[in-house]
Structures are given as C-alpha cells and as structure tokens.
Amino acid sequence: MRGLRVSRDVVKRVIFMAVILVSCVGCDQATKSIAKSIIPETESWSYLGDTVRLQVVYNRGAFLSVGSSLPEAWRFGLFSIGVRMLPLRLEPSFSSQPHCGANRPNSRAVIGRRRVA
C-alpha cells in the first residue's frame, strides 16, 4: 500500500481550523469562568433598558438544552457513552478501502461516454 500524501494546502486548512476551534472553545470557557466569578447566581444585571442582560444560567442538556428533561442516568448514557460509540458505528463508512476503481493505480475513469486513461 502506498503512503498517504497530504498537500500543504490541506495541512494549512486543518491547522487553521484547529486554531479557530481552540480559540472559540477557549473564549467560551474564559467568559463562563469570568461570569461565574463576578455575577452572583441569584442576580441578573440589566443594561440598556433590559436590552442586554447578564445572568448565570446552567444548561443541564446539550446544545440548545437537548436532553435537559432526561433523567441524569439517561443523559450520561446518551451524551457520554453514546457519543463516544458513534465513531465506531460510522467507521465502516470511513474505511480506507477504495469504493470504486478510480482510487487504484492503473485504473481508467469514464467521463461521460469517453474513456480517460
């Protein structure tokens, strides 16, 4: 089997996306930490005629409170164990085996009605 070659553009894109992801998660965690340390849980601070409100709120579910009404054991099972099992379930679809002859050496591709070597 031949080694996997990745272009520099792909590496740059992956690094760029990783930097963006780490920056977003870092900013999210920093603002949460600041809010928890400054704003008491029982208060909300209102600005600009209640247009902007700062308040500490805990989300017991996932994104947009999905699963917040589930019992604790179900939430743990779904979001902790279930999400970790998802890649194992999807693994066959990401297999490194080619699904068509276009990825094999010395193969020919057919474009329209013309055969291309």
N, C-alpha and C positions, 0 to 999 in steps of 0.2 A: 504494500500500500504506500502510495506517495504521501509525503508530508503535507500538512495543511499550510497553505500560503495565505497570508492576510496582507492586504495592501496597506500602505501607510495611511491612506485616507480613512480606512475602516478603523485603524488603531486610534487615529486622531478623534474620530467621532465617538468612539467608545470612551476615551479619556474625557472628552468634553461632556458627554452625558453623565459620566461618573462624578465629575466636578459639580455639575448642576445639581444632581441628586443629593450629594453630600452637603452642598450649600443650602438647599431647601430644607433638608432634614435638620441641619444644624441651626438654621434660623428659627425653625418651628420649635425645636427643643429649648432654645435660648429664650424665646418670648414666653413660652409656657413657664419656664423657671422664674423669669422676672415677674410675671403676673402672679404666680403663687406666692412669691416672697413679698410683694408690695401690696396687693389687693386682698383684703380680708375676704374669707369665703362668704360671709353674710352680707357683704355690701356690694353695691354696683355704683360705678362712677359714671355720671352722665355729663356730656359735653354738647355744645351747640344745640341747646333746646331738645335734648334727648335724641339727637340725630346719631350721635356716636355714644355707645355705651360700653364700658369695660366692666366685665364681670367674670369671676372664676366659675366655670361650669365643667363638670366631669361627664365625659361620654362613655357609657358603660358598654357600648357596642363597637362596631367597626365604623367604616366610612359612612357618614350621614346617619349614625345610630342604628345601622343594620344589625339586628340580633340583640338589641338592648332589652327587649322584652323576654328573651330566652332565659331559662334558669342558668345559674353560674356554671354548672357542670356541662350543660349543652354548649354554652358559649366557649368554654375552654376546649371542648372536643372539636367544635367546628373551626374555630379560628386558630387554635394552636396545633392541633394534631391534623385536622382535615386539610388545612392549607399546606402543611409540610408534605402530605401524601399526594397532593395534586401533581407535582412534577413527576412522581413515579408513575402516575396514571397516564400522563401525557408523553412519557419518554418514548414509546414506540413511534409516535408521530415526528419526533425529532431525531430519529435514527440517522446514523452517518451513512447507511447503505443508500446508494442511489435508487431513486424510484423510477427512473427512466434511463434509457441508453445515452442520453446527452451528457451525462457526467463521466462516462467511461472513456478511456483513451481509444483512439481509432474508431470512434462511433461517427455516424453520419446523422445530421439533422435534416428534417424535411420541413421546408418553409413554403407554405402554400402548396403548390404542386411541383416545385423544383427541389431536387435533392442537392444538398450542400455538403461537400466533403470537409 
